[in-house]
Amino acid sequence: MSIPVNTSFSADVAATSSLCQGATDVAADAARRTAAAVAAFELDAPSAESEAWRYGPINELDLDAYVPQLTAPTDPVLPETPAIEGAAATVTIVDGWITSIDLDADWVDKGLTVAQGDPSGRTSLDADDVDRIDRLHEAFAPAPLQITVKRSLTVDAPIVIHNHHSGAGVAAFPHVVVEAAANAEVTVVEHQTSGEGAGLAVPLVEMRADDAARLRYVTVQELDTAMWQLGRQISSAGSQASLVSGIAAFGGAYARVRTDTRLAGRGASGDLISVYYADGDQVHDFRTFQHHDAPDTLSDLLFKGTVDDRAGSIYTGLIHIHEDGRGSNAHQTNRNIKLSEDAWAWSVPNLEIENNDVRCSHASTVSPVDTDQRFYLHARGVPPTVADRLIVAGFFREVIARFPSPALQETVRGLVDTKLDRRLVAETNGNVA
């Protein structure tokens, strides 16, 4: 059976069989993948005319320009990334394929599992809420990285994932699954990098925190500025569990992440934080869903971004208080600074409330650098080019302080500084758009 379209994604069972290695039933997995690929092209292509993809450049996506990575890369060239000392485990993923896992033996004895999962494992995606990109991920994702923390185990050292994309012409579908059993605790830090050129990354992260578990997942995204990323995060929290999802986004031509957080047990909490900086012609796109399914749940979203040159950002978010969400407390804040006249930002927060006994708030701003702050610094002899740099650095401080470790905070600050230094050099040379 072949995909009934003339595209570089065309593949038969034989071509996808390499993705099924390690599956419980290789033949069944190959058939499932082929069916998913066929189903992908029976669905409409993502379109900016639809609400789910509005405001972004998704109409420019040309799948014919990319070829799925059907076998593990050999001898990949990996960039240097900031070292995180004392990691409980370090994993390298290249073009969606797990190439190495270094897990401290002491943590194995304590009940931490970091391993390749079954490639035939189904995702937690809602069958009624999938599009062509989701189906392609189902068809072409290699075996997932499976992280499992046993009941009552506190992993007080981070698990570090180096997720690298080769670059031009490659379509990669990384898949990470994190499960924290009741009263467990774990922090996962994923660092996304890429080679040069226009590639397509479609990462999927699934997280589950059982009752009273504490799960933190932070992504630092440094893709090449020609890369496209269409990512999803799906998480659920049980009774009294807490989830933290953090994103620091600096690379990509068009980098989109959809985040679905479901607070499924009484007293569950979810914090969503993001720092992003787009310049040149970059576009960052964030779609968030905060689902309050149970009583007395708490969610707090804080996304802050800066856009410069001709770059843009998109934020659309929904707080959904379900019928059983009595006593929920939900907040959603998105703030953006424009550093140039040609930069742009869309910020669209939304509420859907099905229970009246709740507290909800949302706020969004899109504005240039505050003139009063700029005047204050100018009056004290700070040059204009330096003043904007100080204001933007201060603007991000609140959200960076909520990232889960001092080392990670320093990494994010350094990436912001790199963007600001580049702007300072351009302004000094008279090259700012």
Order of alpha helices (4+ residues) and beta strands (2+ residues): alpha-alpha-beta-beta-beta-alpha-beta-alpha-beta-beta-beta-beta-beta-beta-beta-beta-beta-beta-beta-beta-beta-beta-beta-beta-beta-beta-alpha-alpha-alpha
